[in-house]
Amino acid sequence: MSQVLAEGQSRQSRLQVLPVSLAAMGVVFGDIGTSPLYTMKEVFNGPHAVPVTPDNVLGILSLVFWALTIVVSLKYVVYIMRADNRGEGGIMALTSLAMRTNKSPRLGSLMAMLGLFGAALFYGDGMITPAISVLSAVEGLEIATPAFRPYVLPISLVVLTGLFVIQSKGTARVGAVFGPVMLFWFTTLGVLGAINVVRHPDVLQAINPAYALAFFADNHWPGFLALGAVVLAITGGEALYADMGHFGRRPIKVAWFGYVFPALYLNYLGQGALIIDDPSAVKNPFYLLVPEPLLIPMVGLSTLATIIASQAVISGAFSLTKQAVQLGYSPRMHVVHTSDKEVGQIYVPNVNWMSLGAVIALVLGFRSSSALASAYGIAVTLTMMIDTVLAFFVVRALWHWGWARAVGFVALFFTVDFAFFSANSVKVLDGGWFPLAMGLAVYTLLMTWKKGREALAERMRQDTMPLEMFICSMFHDPPLRVPGTGVFMTTAPDGVPRALLHNLLHNKVLHARVVLVNVITEDIPYVAEVDRVRVEELDFGFYRVFVRYGFKDDPDIPAALALCESQGLPFELMESSFFLGRETLIPRTGSSMALWRERLFIVMFRNAHSAADFFCIPANRVVEFGTQVEL
């Protein structure tokens, strides 16, 4: 009886996984799922093209298979996806996990810098992905008829502009069709590939790694540089880990091994069979797989698939930006929630419009998917190397692997990552400089904000009166107390906020209750409501409230203060006033930051979103006091 019950529960569990796996297809696999549009074409047509011979085709197919197997299947799906930060994945979550494993401040700082640089690189590749994907899809019109060639760029720009314009509407409604569309897309990929594999079953030999080794032996240096195009087949692999929090590890694993991987590789095999049969097909093997009457519909389906792939990257940039703000690496930004049900569906206007400008510049500057392919890959492989390094600390300290096993883990995956990165490094002058430059620029901004906030906090701390001394002085010369609650935001819970001193200086009064609120961001995605606040009652009607958020939580100070009643601090919003400081920063020589960095930080500080809006404080309950601070 128990065995029958267990089997029934197991069957029910499998049935529950299938709908989530279908939804994951529409988000997680968009980028890697559209790689067949351009990967094989770039291997044999790019700046480091290899000769079109049957042996070379089998060698490339073997490299694609083992790249998908080692990097995507083993590294991300089997191993790194186990490194979840309370269910969340991605490089920021992995960095938080890695930083927990050591007690060395210097090593922790190094890991934080590595993780932050990897996150910064995402923005550069996140701008290339929509451009190369949509361009490669629309270029299929040229295969239908050369008369469409002049319209490829305008159509691509219209599609991309429309994609970014609709971001403010949210993706909840469109997202409902993402899964079925991508299921149809992968089915189409598999069927088109299988038709040509049946005609030329010899291509199935490519699974044998001996063909990959023979390819390197025959082509030497050009063969190694071909990895710069092969890597296009695995771009988007990191997304499997980054989106784990939305779908869970098991549905992604089921979708990848059960459907996506087989369909993808079948298509690559089909393209290889077509090229062996007709070497001239290398000009665009993906679209030449398609029967001519279905070519235009296939262009439409490809464009839709690339839009879905681009949507996942754009949403990822929004999510990453929000995490950076919460962790103190970015100025506060205006974040719009586009769904009443899904917390993760957000829209960040600043990031959206800057990304659109960069994407348009990329399309107009490179003008073809082949030219963009030269810029694609170097940042992806560098991010994958960083993932491997951070994962080493996780498997060693958190999973308690022995040194031999942990070093073997790093040796295998880092060698593969480094090989891809090295092959892509020759692309720097051909366009690879763009994602690197964008990553360095974003990294500089993030680190400048972090260092600037630390310098500002230290400067404010030097000029802050100790809270205990201030409260003691109240007993000797008490000010007039007025009914209600005065709430003061502070980054130094042991000091007196400047806004409180200014209020006392100018208005000569204090509220009956004075609440000092200190916001703490933890290195976990979410903090449970039961752990949200901690109240300390001090003398003379003063309270100190510590509010904890995860890096994916939405700060809401009034909602947090409402939880304080259970700890002896009643809160009524309409009887409370929030006092915020508005600092005007002045650069100075001799500070802990370079002058150029000070000026950059000041510009970022001036353009940061208001604290009142960020913390969901009603505007009619806010009083601001201005002050000048020399950095």
RAWOMO-V950100 format. One line per field, one symbol per residue. ss: DSSP state (A for helix, B for strand, O for the rest). psi: psi as a letter, one per 20 degrees, with the letter a starting at -180 (. if undefined). Layout:
ss->???
psi->???
This chain:
ss->OAAAAAAAAAAAAAAAAAAAAAAAAOOOOAAAAOAAAOAAAAAAAOOOOOOOOAAAAAAAAAAAAAAAAAAAAAAAAAAAAAOOBOOBOOAAAAAAAAAAOOOOAAAAAAAAAAAAAAAAAAAAAAAAAAAAAAAAAAOAAAAAOAAAAAAAAAAAAAAAAAAAAAAAAOOAAAAAAAAAAAAAAAAAAAAAAAAAAAAOAAAAAAAOOAAAAAAAAAAAAAAAAOAAAAAAAOOOAAAAAAOAAAAOAAAAAAAAAAAAAAAAAAAAAAAAAAAAAOAAAAAOAAAAOOOAAAAAAAAAAAAAAAAAAAAAAAAAAAAAAAAAAAOOOOOOOOOBBOOOOOOOOBBOAAAAAAAAAAAAAAAAAAOOAAAAAOOOOAAAAAAAAAAAAAAAAAAAAAOOOOAAAAAAAAAAAAAAAAAAAAAAAOOAAAAAAAAAAAAAAAAAAAAAAAAAAAAAAAAAAAOOOBAAAAAAAAAAOOOBBBBBBBBBBOOOOOBOOAAAAAAAAAAOBBBBBBBBBBBBBOOOOOOOAAAOBBBBBOOOOBBBBBBBBOOOOOOOAAAAAAAAAAAOOOOOAAABBBBBBBBBBBOOOOOOOOAAAAAAAAAAAAOOOOAAAAOOOOAAABBBBBBBBBO
psi->ghgggghghgghghhhhghhhghhhighjgghijhihighghgjiahlqqqnqgghghgghgggghghggggggggggfhiimqnliqarhghhggghhiiqjohghghghgggghhghhhhgghhhhghghggghghihhhhgpihigiiggggghgggghghhihiirjgghhhigghghghghggggggghghhhhmihiihihpihhgghghhhicghhghhhhhhhhijpihhhgghjhhhhqgghggggghhgggggghhgggggggghghnhiiihmhghihpqghjgghhgggggghhggghghgghhhgghggghghikiqqpqopppjpihohiorpogghghhggghgghgghghiqhghhhhiphghghgghggggghhghghghhikqrgggghhgggghhggghgggghihiighjiihghgggghgggggghggghghgggggghhhjpppgggghhhhhhmprppqqapppppqiniirpqhhgggghggikrqrhpopopopporkqgqpqhhjgqpppparkjqqpppppqrijqopngghghhiihikjnqpogijqpppqqopoqpqqqjaiqqghhghghgggghjqqqhgggjkpphjjppqpqqppp.
